[in-house]
Amino acid sequence: MMNDKPVPPRIFLHFFRWFCHPELRDSIEGDLMELYHERYHEAGKRKADRNFAIDVLLLCRPGIIKPVQEYNHINNYDMFRNYFKVGIRNILKYKMFSFINVFGLAVAMSVCMLIILMIADQKSYDQFHEKKDRIYRILSDQEGSRHPYATSPFPLANTLKAEYPIIEESTNVTPGVGGDILYNHQVVEAGGYFAEPSFFRVFSFELEQGNADKALTAPNTIVISKALAYQLFRSENPIGKTVEFSDRQLPFPLKHNGGGATPVSWGSFTITGVLDETKYRSHLKFDILVSMASRPALYAEKKLEDLSNNWEWYFRTYTYIVLAPDKTHNDLADALNDLVAHKYATIKAEQTKGFRLEAQPLGDVQLGLQGNDTSDRMPLAGYYFLIVLALVIMISACLNYTNLSIARALTRAKEIGVRKVTGANRKALVFQFLSESVITALLAVTMAIIMLLFIKPAFKGLWINKHLNFELPSTVPVYLIFIGFALLIGILAGIYPAFHLSRYQPVSVLKKLNNINPGKLGLRKVLSVSQFVISLLFITTSILIFNQFKHFLAFDYGFTSSNIVNIQLQGIDHQKLANELSTVPGVVGVSSCNIIPATGENNNIEIKKADSEVEYAPAGILLTDDNFIGNLGLKIIAGKNLPKAGESSDRFIVVNKEAVEKLGYKYPAEIIGEVFETKWGKESLEVIVVVEDFRYKLLINSHDIGPLVLRNQQNFMYINVKVVSEDLMGTVAKMEERWKHIDPIHPFKYEFFDDQLATTHQGILDIVSILGFIAFLSVVIACLGMLGMAMYTAERKKKEIGIRKVLGAETLKIAFLLSREFLKVLMIAISIGAPLSYALNNLWLQKLPNRVDFGFGTVFLGTLILLTLGLITIGSQTLRASKSNPVDSLKMD
C-alpha cells in the first residue's frame, strides 16, 4: 500500500483554483479530492484523472466562477470586442497581405490537421471495452532484440490467473486458423484465432446471436463474423448449423505472405455465435473464433503442435490480462518479473537468453506496433516522422506571418504612435496584435478544413493505406482540437510581431516615419533564407526518392519476369493444373515454386559439407520443380537441370554462384557432385547444378544476393505460367476456364510477375507522393512570403521608382534594383541548402540497399526548380512595379 496520496492532474487543479469563487473553493475542492481518491482505488489512475478533468470543466459555470471584477481588465468583454473589430478592419485593409498569411497558414494547417486525424483515428481503436483502462497485452523480449514481440508463451495466461491474485482475468488468443469453411457445397476462406471462454470476459465484444458465456466452452464450436454468416447462410439462422473446416495454413493475422498449403480437414464445427465486426474498431480482426477446447483433438491427430506447456516458444500466442481495480502497472511489472525469475531459471534455450515480459496498456497497442503483431499499421516512428514534416511546414508558415508583419511595421508605426499618445499601454497593443493573428489563424483553419476535404481522399487512395486502413473520421472532438490548434498557432505566429510592434515610441514614430527600421532586415533575411533552405531540402529529397523508385523498377533481377503469370495453387495438385494449363494456346512454359522470388518472403536453410567439421553456412532456400530454371530464364553455369519429381528427386539441389564461393569452392564445376547435410534434419543433399546469381530477396531489404539453394521438394504454393500471346488477357481468361474445370470452388487468383515486383516498391512511390506534396507546400509558402515582401518593397519604393524613371532609368535596371535584395536571399539559401541537401540525403541513402547513384546533378535540378519558382515570384512584382507610370507615383504625398 502506498503511503503518498494520489494527486490529480495539476493543470486542472490549478485551473479550478483560478476560476472558482474564493468562498466556495475550499469546500468544492475537498469534495473533488475525495471523489478523485475513491475513483483512483476503484478504477485506477487513468480513469480517475479523466473524470477529475471532466468534473472541473463542468464546474466552470455561472454561480461558481469568481466575480468578473477579480479578473484583469484585459478580460473585459467590451475591450475584446474592440480588439476583434480593429483586427477585422486591419485584415480587410491589407487584403493581399492578409490573403498571403491566411492561405499560407491554411496550407500548413491542412497538413497538420491530417496528422491529427490520423492519430485520432488510431486512438479510437479499442475504446469500446468496458475494462480498457485495466486491460494489458503481455509482450516478450530477449537480450539483443530490436523491439519486443507482441506474442508470449502459450501457458502464460492461465499461469498468471492461477498464481497471481492481482490478475482479475486473463485470456489467450492464438493464431493458426486459416482455411476453408464448407457449407452446402459452398466454400468461403476464413481466418481467425483460437480463443478461450474468457475472451468475452476480458473484451467487450457482444454477440448478435448466441450466448457469449457458453459460445467457446465446448470442443469444435466456433463464433463467426456477421459478414461470414451472410456469405454462408444468407437469411438463414446460423446458430446450431454445422460446417466443415479445412486448414490451408493461410497466413493470419497478416494475410499478404503466401497462398496457403494443401487442405487438411479439421472436421465438423458447430456455430455457437455471430459477432457484428463492423461495430467495433479493434486491433484484433478476425472472421472466426475457434474454441480453445478444440485443440487437444488436433494435437492427438498431429494436425497442430502442442504448445500447452511450452515456455520456450513465445512467437505464436497473444496474452491479455485484466488487472485488479486496486492494482497498478508497477504491481503487474513486479508479477511478470517474478514469473520470469521462477519459470526461466532452468531454461537455457537461445531464444530465452535475457528473456523478460512487459505489460503494454491496451490503449497503447494500436500506436505501439511490435514484432509479430496482429495487423499491419504504422509504427510510432512513422508518426514522429510525419509530425516533424508537418511542424517544419507549420513553422515555415508562421515565419511567413512574422516576416510580413515585421515588414509592415513602417505602415503601422503611425497607428501605434497615435494609440500610445491617446493612452494605450504596451500590454493593450500586444493583445491587439495578438487578436489579429488569432483571427487570421481562425480564418486559416476554416480554409484548411475545406482543403482537408480534398487531401483526405488523396491520402486514403494511397497504396499503403490498403494495409494501414486509415478511415480518418471527422468527429466533434476532432474539430474542437482543430480550433484549439488554430488558437495556438495564432498566438505563436503573432507573439513576436506583437511584442516587436508594440515597443515603438510615439515621439520617434510620429516625428519621422522613415527612421524606423522594420525589424532589422537581418532577421527578415534569416527567416526567408530558412524557408528556402527547407524547400530546397524537400525538393531534392523528393527527386532522389523518385529516382530510387525508377531505379528499382528498371532493376535487372537476373531472371525473366515479363509475361509470367503467377497463380496461387490453393491446395490443387500442381502437376494436374500444369498439365491442364499447358494445353491453353499461348502458354509456352509452366513451372512451380513455394514462394515468388524478390517479393518479400524468404525461407532459410543451414548446410555444410557432409562429415566435415566446418560450421554450418546459412543460405536461402527456394522449392521449385524441374521447369523453374528454364521458365524464368536462369542461366546454368555448371551441371544439369533438376530431375523430374520422383523417388529421391528431392535429394538433389541447385546452388547459385554466391553459394559456391561461400561454401569454399573456387570454380562452379568443383561443387558438382558434392554432398551436403542440413543442420536440423541431417538430410543429405547432392549438388547437381550451379546457376548464375539472381535476386531472390526484396531489393529494399538487402544489397547482397546471398547464397541460395533450389530443391525439387513437392510443397508448392504457386504455379508460374509463361505466356506468349497478342491477346494476353484473353489467354488468362482461358486459363481461368481450365482452372474452374479442376476446382470450381476456389476463385482463380493470379498476378503478373512484373506487377508483383512493381508492387513491392509501391510504398516508395507513396513516400515520393507525400514528400513531393510537402515540398510543393513548402515552396508555395516560401514563395508566398517572398511575393508579399516583393509587393511591400514595390509599394514602399513607388516614389523612388518614379523619380528614377523620370531621370531615364531603364525598366530592367529598376527591376534588378528592386530584386537585388531577394536575389541575395535566394543565393544565400541555395549556398546553404545545396550542400546541406546533399549531406543529409547521403546519410540515409548510404544505409539503403541497391541505391541509385546520387550526385550534385540531383541537387542542381532541385536548385534550378527552386530558383525558377523564386525568380517568377519576384519578377512578377518587380517588373510590374518598374513598368508603372511615374506620374501616378509622384502624385503621392
N, C-alpha and C positions, 0 to 999 in steps of 0.2 A: 504494500500500500504506500502510495507516495505521500510525503509529508506536505509538500507545497500544494496549495490550492490551484486548480486550473484557472488560467487567465483568458478572458475572451479577447477577440481581435481588438488591439489597442486603437486602431484608427476609428472604429465605430464607437468605442467607449469615449474617446476624446470628442468625437463629433456630437455624441449625446450630451456630454457635459457642456459643450459650447452653445447648443441651441436651447437647452432645457431651462425653464424658469427657475431661478435660484431657490424659490420657496418650495418647489416640487422635486428638485433634483435629488436630494438625499433619499427620500422615500421611494421614488421610482427606480433609482439606481440599485437600491437594496433588493427590490423585487426582481429586477432584471438579473442581478448576480445570482440570487437564489434559484431562479428558473434555469439559468445557464448551468449551474452546478448539477442540478437534477438531470438535465438533458445529457450532460457530459457523462455521467455514470450510467445512464440508461442506453444511450445510442452512440457514444463516442465523441471525440473532439470535433471531427469534421462536421457532423450534423449539428452539434451544439453551436459551433461558430456560425454556421449558415443561418440557423434560426435566430441567433442573437442579432446578426446584421439585419435580418428582416424585421425583428421587433423594433430596433432602433429607428429604421426608416418609417415604420408605421406610426411611431410616436411623434414624428416630425409633423405636427399639425397644430392649428389654432387651439389655444387653450393650454398648451404645454410649452409652445415656443415663448421665449422671454420677450418682453416688450421691445418694439422697434426702436425706441429711444436709446436702448443699450447698445445698439449697433453703431458702427462708424458711419459718418454721414455719407460715405460713398455708396451705401446700400439704399439710399433714398430713391424711391420709385421715380419721382419727377426728374432727378438727375440722370438716372438710367435711360429714361425716355428721351431726354435731351441728347445724350450720347448717341442713341440709336438714330435720331433724326439727322444730326450732324454727320454721322457716319454714312448714312444713305446718300446725303447730299454730296459728300466728297466722292463717293463711289460713282455717282452719276455725273459729277463734274468732270472727272478724268476717265472718260469711258474706255478709251483704248488701254490705258494702264490698268484699269480695273479688270477689263476682259483678259488681259495677259495674265494677271495674277490669279483670277478665278479659274481660267482654263488650265493654267499650269498646275495649280493645286488640285484641280479636279482630276486631271490625268494621273497624277501621283496617288491621289486618294483612291482612285478606282482600283489600282493595283494592290494597295494596302487592304482595301475592303475585300478584295477577292481572297487574300490570305486569311483575313478574319473569318470569312465564310468557310474556308477550308478547315480551319482549326475548330470553328463552331460545329461544323459537320461531323468531325471526328469525335468531338467532345459529347455529341448527342448519343453516341453508342453506349449501350448497357445502362442507360439511365432509368429503365423501367423496372429494374429489380428492386424489390422492397428492402432487401438487406444489402444493397450495393455498397454502403459505407463500411460494411464488415466482411465483405467477400474479398478473398485474396487468391491469386493464382501463384502456385509454388514453382519457382524457377530452379534449374540446376546449373551449376557452374563448376569448372575444374581449373586447375592450375594451368596458366598459359593460354586459355581460350580468349578470343577477341570479345566475345559477349556471351551472356548466359543463354541457356536453352529454355524455351517455353515449356518443354516436356520435363517429366520427372519419373522416378521409378514407379512401376505398376502398383506395388503394395503400399505405397506411401499414404494414400488417402485413408484406408482402413486403419493403418497403424496410428496415424495422428489422432483419429477419432477415438480409438480404443485406449491409447496410453497417455493422452494429454487432455486434461479437463478443460483447458482454455479453448478447445475446439468445440464449438456448438454442433457443427455438421460438416461433413466432407463428402466429396464425390469424385469419381474417377471417370474421365471421358477419354476413350481410346479410339483412334482412327483404325482403319483397316477394313472398313466396309465400303466396297466399291465394285459394283457389278450390275447384273440384270435382274429385274423383277418381272416375273411372268404371271399373267392372269388372263385366262380365256384366250390363249394364243396371242396375246398382246405383250410385247416386251418394252420396258422402259428402263433406261440407265438411271442408277441412283447411287449416291454416295452419302456417307454419314459416319456415325460413331456407335461404338458400344457404350451403353450408359446404364447406370445403376438407378434403382428407385429413388435414391436420394437426390438425383438430378433435379427433380421438381421441387425438392425442399430447399435446395441451395439457390436455384434460379427461379424467377417469377414468370416463366413461360406458362400460359394457360392453354389447356386443350379445348378445341372447338367441340370435339366429340371424344368420349372416353373419360375414364377416371384416372387422374394423374397419380393418385396414391398407389394404384394397382397396375398401371399400364406396363411397367417394366419389371414386374416381380417374377413372372413365370418364364421358363425357357421358351425359346422360339416364339417370342412376341415382339412386335415392332410398333413404333409410333411413326407415322408418315406425315409429310407436309401436305397442306391443302392443295397445292399445285399438283403434287404427285397423285393425290387421291382423285383429282379431276381427270388426270390423264388415264388412270387405270379404270375408274368406275363411273365417270361422268356423274349422273344424278343418283346412282345407287348409294346406299348407306355402306361405307367401307368397314364399319366396326364388326368384328367377328369373321370377316372374309379371310380366306386362306390364300396365300400367294407362294410361289416358288422363287427362291433366291439363288442365283449362281454368281459366285465370286469370280471376278476377272482381274483382280488386283489393280483396278483403276486407281490412279493416284488421287488421294484425298487426304487432307483438305485442299492442297494445291493441285489444280486439275490440268496443268498445262505441260506435264512432263512425260508423255507417253500414251500409248494406245491400249494398254492392258495386256492380259495374257489369256490363255485358253480357259474357257469357263469351267469352274469346279462347283458342283451342286452342294449347297449347304442345307438343302431340304426345304420343308414347308414352314411358313411363319404365319401366325395369326395377327391380324391388325387389331390393336387394342386402343389406339388413339390417333387423332388427327389434330395437327397444330397449324394454325394460320401464320406462316412465317412472315407475311407482309406486314403484320402488326408490330414487329419487333426489329429494332436496329441493334444487332448483337454481333460481336466478333466471332461467335460460333454460328456458322451457317451449315445447314445440313438438309438432306432430303428425307433421311430416315434415322431413327434411333433404334438400335437392336438391344434387347435386354442383355445385360452382362451375364445373366444366368444361362445364356445360350452358348457361352464359350467352352465350358467343360466337355460337352459332347464333341465340339470341333477339335479340342485338344486330343480327345481319345481317337478321333479319326485322322489325326496328323494333318489336319487342314489349317490349323493355327499353331503358332509357337506358344507354349505355356510360359507366361511371364509372371504368374501369380505370386511367386516367391523370389523373383529375380530383382536384386537390389543393384546389380552392376549395370544393367542396361536401362538407361534413363532417356532414350531418344524416341519413345513411342507413345507415351501417355500424358494427358493433361490432368493436373490435380488442382482442385479448387476447395477451399475451406471457408466456413463462416466462423468468424471469431466471436467469442462470447462478448456480450454487451459491455462488461466492465473491464475488458482487457484491451491492451494497446498493441500497436505494431511492434514495439520493443519486446513485449511478452512473447509474441509469436516468433520473433527472431531468436530469442533465447531457447524456445522449444525446438526450433529447427536445428540450432547448433547442438543442442543436447542429443537429438535423434541421430545426427551425423556422427557425433563422437561415439555413440554406442553401436550403431549399425555398421559403420565403415572402419572400425578399428582393426578388423581382421581381413578386410577385403583388400587385395593387393593388385587389382586389375589396372591396366594402363590408363583407361578412361576415367578411373576414380581417384587418380592422383591429385591431391589438393582439393578434393570434392567438397562442395558446400551447397546448401539450399538457401534460397532467398524468397522473400514474400513480395509479390507485386500487387498493389491495390487494383481492384477491378477497374476503377476509373482511369488508371494509367495504361491499361492494356492496349487500347486502340492506338494510342500515340507512342507506345513503348514497344515497338517491333523487336522481337527476339528471334534467335535461331529456332528452326522447326516450328514456326508459328502457324496459326490456324488459317491465315489468309495473306495474300499479297497486299501490302499497304506501304505507304511512305514512312521511312524511319524518321525519328525525331531530327536527325541531322539534316534531312531534306527540308524540314520546316525552318530550321535555323538558316539554311542557305537562302531560301526564298524570303525570309524576313529581312535578312541582310540586304538582298537586292531591293526589296521594297523600301527599306529605310534609306538606301542610297538615293533612290528616285525621290523619296519624300523630302530628304534633306536638300536635294538639288532644287526642288520646287520652293522650299522655304527660303533658300538662298536667293532665289529669284525675287521673292517678295521683299526680302531685306534689301537687296541691291536696288530695286526700283524705288523702294520707299526712301532710301538714303538719297538717291538721285533726285527725288522730288523735294528734297529739303529746301532748296532755294525757292521753289514755287510756294512752299507753305511757311517759309520763315516769317513773312509779314503777318500771316494769320496767327502764328504763335506769339509774335510780339504784341499784337493787339489784344489777344486773350490775356497775356500776362499783365499788360498795363491796366486792363479792366478788372483785375483781381483774381484771375485764375492762378492757382498754385501748380507746382510741378506734378503733384500726385493726380490732380484732376486732369491735366493734359495727358499723363500716362494712360489713365483709364479711357480717355477719349480715343487715343490712337489704338489702344488695345481693342476697344469696341469695334473700330473699323476693321481690324484684322479678323476679329471673330465673325463679323457679318460677312466678310469676304470668304471665310472658311465655310460658313453655313451655306452661302450661295454655291461654293465649290462642291460641297458634299451633295447638294441637290443635283448638280450636273454630273457628279461622279456616279450617283445611283443610276442615272439614265445611261451612262457609258457602261455600267456594270451589266445592264440588260443585254448588251452585245458581247461583252467579254466572257460572260458565264457560258453561253452555248459554245463559243470557240474553245474554251478550256475543256469543257466536258466532251468535246468532239475529238480531243487528242487521243492517239492510240493508247497511250499509257493509262488513260482513265478507264480502259476496259478492265484493267487489273486493280486500279485504286478505288474505283466505284464511288467517286465523289458525286453527291446529289446536290449539294450547295443550297439547301432550303433557306429562304429569307423569312425569318420569323421576327416577331415584335422585339424580343430581346436583342436580336442582332441589329435591328435598326436603331435601337437605343444606344447600342455600342457605337454605331456609326456616328450618331450625333455627338456622343461624348468624345469620340476620336476627333471629330471636326473641331470641337471647342478646344481640345488640347492643342491641335495643330495651329489653330488661330492664335492662341496665346504664345506658343513657341515661335511662330513665324513673326509675330508682331512685337515681341518683347524688346528686342534690340532697337528697332526703329523708334519705338515709343520712348524709351529712355534717351535715345540719341536726339530726337527732335525736341523733346521737352526741356532739354538743357540750355537751349538758346536764350541769350539775354536780350530783353526787349530793346534796350538802348542801341545795341550794335545792329540788331536786325532792322530796326526802323531807320537808323541813320544811313546805312549803306548796304543794301541787299547783296550786292555782288561781292562784298568782302567775306561772305560766309562760304566756307569750304564745305561742300556737300559730302561729308563723311570721309574726307581724306581719300582721294582717289585710289590710294594704295589698297584699302580694304575692298573697294569695289573690284579692283583688278584681281585680287586674291580670290574673291567669290566667283567671278566669271571664269578665271583660269581653272579653278577647281571643277566647275561644271563641265568644261570641255575636256579636261583630263579624264573624268569619269566616262564621258560619252565616247571618247576615243578607245578607252579600255573595253567598253561593251561592244563597240563596233568590231574591233579587232578580234575579240574572243568569239563573236558570232561567226565571223568569216572563217576563222580557224576551225571551229567545230563543224561548220558546214563542209569545209574541205575534208575533214576527217571522215564525215559521213560518206561523201563521194568516194573517198579512198577505200572505205570498206565495201561499198557497192561494186567497185571495179576490181576488187582483190582477186588474185589468182589463187584459188584454193588447192590447185593440184589435181582436181577431178572435174568431170563434166557434170554440170547441173542443169543445163538448158534442155527443155523438152522432156524432163523426167518428172513423172507424177508419182508421188509417194502416197500410198493408200494404207490406212490402218486396217490390220487384219481382223481385229475384234474377235479373236479366237478361231477364225476359219483356218483350215489347213492350208498352209502357204503353197504347197505343191499343187493342190487341187485348183486353187484360184489362179496360179501361174499358168497351168495348162489351159484354163478357160480363157484367160485374157490374151494368151499368145495367138489365139485364132482371130482376134479383132484386127481388121485391116488398119495398117498404120502403126501397129505395135511391133517394134523391132528388137526389143530386149526386155526381159523380166528377171529381177533378182530380189533377194530378201535380206533383211537385216533386223537387228533388235533395236537400234537407235539410229537416228538420222545424223550423220556427221556434221559438225560445225554449227549445230543449232542449240547448244547449251547443255546437253545431257552427256555425261561421261561415266563409263564404268572402268574399274581398275583391277589389275592383277599384279602379283609379285612372282617373279620367276628367277631361277638360277640354273646353271648347267647341272645336270644330274650327277649326283655323287661327288660334287665339288664342295669345298669348304668356304667358297666366297659368299658374300652377303646377297640376299635376295634383292633384285633390281625391280623397282616399280615400273609399270607400263600401263597404258590404256588398253582396253580390250573391246573389240567390235565383233559381234557374232554375225556372220554372213554365210550365204550359200556360195556355190562354185561359180555362179554367174555374176556376182557382185563386182569383181575386179574388171571384167570386160565391160559391163553395163555402165560403170562410172568412168571408164577410160583410164584406170590406174595403170601405170607403166611398170611392167615386170622387168627387173634388172638382174635377177638370178633365179634359177629353178623353174618350176612349172606351176600350173594353177592348182587350186584346192580340188580334191577329189569330190565326186558327187556324193550325196548323202548315202550312207550305208554303214555296214558294220565297221566299227573302229575308225570311221572317217573323221570323228571329232578329235582324234589324237594328233592330227596334222594341223600345223599352223602356218600363217603368213606373218612375217615381220617387216617393218619398214626400215629404211636405211639408217634412221636415227637409232633404232633398237640394235642394229648390228654394231654401231660404234659404242653404245652404252654397255653392251654385253662383252666388249673387249675384242672384237674381230676387226681386222684391218680392211678386208675385202668382203663384199657380199657373198661371193661364192664359198667362202670358208665356213659360213654358218649353215649352209645347206646340209641336211642330214644330221645336224647336231640335235641331241635330245636334252630337253629342259624339264624341270619339275616346278610345280606351283607350291606356294608357301602353305596354304591351308589344306587343300585336298591331296597334296602329294601326287598329283597326276603327272604322267609322262607325256610330254608334247614334243613332236618332231617338226623341225623347221623344214619346209619343202619349197617355200617361195620367199623372195625378197622383193618388195615393191618400192618405188620411189616415194619419198616423203610427200604427204598431203595433209591438209589442215583438217583435223577432226575435233579440235577444241574451239570454243567460241573465241572469235578474234579479239574481242574486248577483254577477255579474261587472261589470255596467255599469249606471249610472244613466241616462246619456244614451241616447236611442233611436238617434241617428246616421243619416246619410243611407243610403238603400237603393235598389238597382236591381233590378227584376224583369225577367226576359228569357225569352222562349219559345225556349229552346235545348234540343234533344232529347237530354238527358243525365240522365234522371230515375232516381231510386232508390226513390221511394215513390209510391204512389197513395193519395189521400185520398178515402174514401168516406163521404158523409153519409147517415145512416140515420134515418128516422122510422118507428118501429115499436113496438108494445106488447111484442113478443117480440124484444128486441134480440139476445139470444144465438142465438135461432132464425134470425134473419136472417144473423148471422155464420156459422152452420153452413151455410146455403145458399150463402153466398159461397165458403166453403171447397170445396163441391162443384163450383162453377164453376171454381175455381182448378185443381182436380185434372183437369178436362177439358182445360185448356190445358197444365198442367205436372204430370204425375203423379209426377215425380221429386222435386222440391224440396218441403219442408214449407211449409205455409201459415203465414207469420209475420206477426202483426198485433199492434197495441196500440191501445187507445183513447187519443185525443189528451189527454183530461183526465188519464188515468193517467200518461201520459208527462210532462206538466207537473208533476204532483204528485211524481213520482219524482225529478225534478231537485232537489227540495228535501228529499228523504227524509234526506239526510245531516244536515240541520239538526235534524230530529226525533231522530236518533240522538244529536246533541250535547245536545239537551234531556234525553234519557233519561239520558245519562251524568252531566251536571251536576245533574239533578234527583236522581239516586241519590246523588251526592256530597253535595248539600245535605241530603238526608234523613239520611245518615250523620252529617254534621256536627252537625245539630240533635239527633239521638239522643244523640251523645256528649256534647254540651254539657248537654243536659237530664239525662243520667245523672249528670254531675258535680254539677249543681245538686240532683238528687234525693239524692245521697249527703250533700251539705252540709246539706240541709234535715233529713235523718234525724239526722245527727250533732248539729245545733243543737237539735232537739227532744229528743234523748236527754239532752244536757248540761243542758238547762233544765227538766227534768221537775219538780224540786223547786220552782223558781221559778213554774212554771205552776200547780202545786198550791196554793201559797200565794196566788197571785193569785185563783184560783177560790174559795178559801175566803173571801177578803176581798170577793168579789162581782163580780169582773171578768167581763164578758160573753165568750162564745166568740169572736165575730167580732173583738173588740178584741184578744184574746190571739193569734188567728190573724194579725191585722195586725202585732202586735208581733213575732211570730216571722218574718213575711215581709218586714218592713221592710228588712232588710239585703239580701235577694235582689232586692227591687224596685228598690233603688238600683242594683244591678249591672245589671239589665235596662235601666233608664232610661239609665244611662251608656253601655251597649253600643249602644242604639238611637241616642242622640245622636251617637255617633261613627260607627256603622255606616251610618246612613241617608245622610248626606251623602257618606260615602266610597263607598258603593254607587252613588250617583247619579253621582259624578265619574268613577269608574273605568269604569262601563258606558258613559258618554258618550264616553269616549276611543276605544273600539273601535267603537262604534255610528256615530260620525261618519265612519268610513272605509268603512262598509258601504253599497253602492248600494241604492236603493229601500228605505230603512229605515222601520221603524214609528215612530210618534210615541212619545216616551219622556218622561214627566213624573214628578212626585212621586207620582202615583197608583199607579204600579207599585211604587215604594219603600214607599208606605203599605201596600199589600197585603202585601208581604213583611214589613214591620214588624208588621202585625196577626197574621200567621201565627206569627211568632216569639214575639210577646207572648202569644198564646193558649196556645201549647205551654209557654212558660215558666211562666205562671200555673197551668196544670193541674198541672205538675210540682211547683211549690212548694205549691200549695193542697192537693194530695193528702196531704202530710205535715203541714203546719201545722194544717189542720182536724182531722186525726186526733189530733194531739197536744193541741190545745185542747179536744177533747171527752173527753179521758181522765179517769178517776176520780181526783180529788185525793187520796183516801185512799191509793190504791196508790203514788202518787209520794211522799207524805210519810212512808211507811213506810221509804223508802230511807235507808241510813246516809249 
